C-alpha cells in the first residue's frame, strides 16, 4: 500500500470538471502558479524532467518560460514591462539569457 502523500494527488486526475460540478471547482490560476512554483522550488531534476516529458505531449504549442523571457528581454519595450521583482531575482541568481541581446536596446 502506498503512503497517502503518494496517492492523494490522484484526486486531481479523477476530479476533472463536468458540467454538473464546474461551479464548485477551484481552478484559480494564481493558486495554480503558487503551487507550481512551490513544487518547482523543491522538485528534483528527475521530477522536472518527468514533468517536461509529460507536458511536451500536451503543450507542444507552448513555449518554455525561459525562452519567452529571453525573447522579451531582447526587446526594450517588452523587457521594461516584465515585473521588476522577476528581473531582480534573475540578476540575484546570476542568470543571463542564452541568446545575446540583439542590437543596442539598452540605454
C-alpha positions in Angstrom: 0.0 0.0 0.0 1.3 3.4 -1.0 1.5 6.2 1.6 -1.3 8.8 1.5 1.0 11.5 0.2 1.9 9.3 -2.8 -1.7 8.8 -3.8 -3.6 11.9 -2.7 -2.8 13.7 -5.9 -4.8 11.1 -7.8 -7.9 13.1 -6.8 -6.8 15.7 -9.4 -7.0 13.0 -12.1 -10.4 11.9 -11.2 -11.9 15.3 -10.4 -11.9 16.7 -13.9 -14.7 19.2 -14.0 -18.0 18.2 -15.6 -21.0 20.4 -16.4 -22.6 19.4 -13.1 -19.6 20.4 -10.8 -18.0 23.2 -12.8 -19.2 25.9 -10.4 -17.6 24.2 -7.4 -14.1 23.7 -9.0 -11.4 26.0 -7.7 -9.2 26.5 -10.8 -7.8 29.9 -9.8 -4.7 30.5 -12.0 -2.9 32.3 -9.1 -3.4 29.3 -6.8 -2.1 27.0 -9.5 1.0 29.2 -10.1 1.8 29.4 -6.4 1.6 25.6 -6.1 3.6 25.1 -9.2 6.4 27.5 -8.1 6.4 25.9 -4.6 6.8 22.4 -6.3 9.5 23.6 -8.7 11.5 25.0 -5.8 11.8 21.6 -4.2 11.5 19.2 -7.2 14.4 17.1 -8.1 16.0 17.2 -11.6 14.3 13.9 -12.4 10.9 15.2 -11.4 11.2 18.3 -13.5 12.4 16.2 -16.5 9.4 13.9 -15.9 7.1 16.9 -15.9 8.7 18.3 -19.1 8.3 14.9 -20.9 4.6 14.7 -20.0 3.9 18.4 -20.8 5.6 18.0 -24.2 2.8 15.6 -25.2 0.1 18.1 -24.3 1.7 21.5 -24.7 3.7 21.4 -27.9 2.3 24.8 -28.8 3.5 26.4 -25.5 7.0 28.0 -25.4 9.1 27.3 -22.3 9.1 30.2 -19.9 12.8 30.7 -20.2 12.5 31.1 -24.0 9.7 33.6 -23.6 11.6 35.7 -21.0 14.7 35.6 -23.1 12.8 36.8 -26.2 11.1 39.6 -24.1 14.5 40.8 -22.9 15.6 41.2 -26.5 13.0 44.0 -27.0 13.3 47.0 -24.7 9.5 47.7 -24.7 8.6 44.2 -23.5 11.6 44.0 -21.2 10.5 47.1 -19.4 7.1 45.6 -18.8 8.4 42.5 -17.1 8.0 42.5 -13.3 10.9 44.3 -11.7 10.9 41.6 -9.0 11.4 38.9 -11.6 14.3 40.7 -13.1 15.9 41.4 -9.7 15.5 37.7 -8.8 17.1 36.6 -12.1 20.0 39.0 -11.5 20.4 37.8 -7.9 20.7 34.3 -9.3 23.3 35.5 -11.9 21.1 34.3 -14.7 21.8 35.6 -18.2 19.7 35.0 -21.4 21.2 32.2 -23.5 21.0 34.3 -26.7 22.8 37.6 -26.9 20.6 40.7 -26.8 20.1 41.9 -30.3 21.1 45.4 -31.3 21.7 48.1 -28.7 18.3 48.1 -26.9 19.9 49.1 -23.6 20.1 52.8 -22.9 
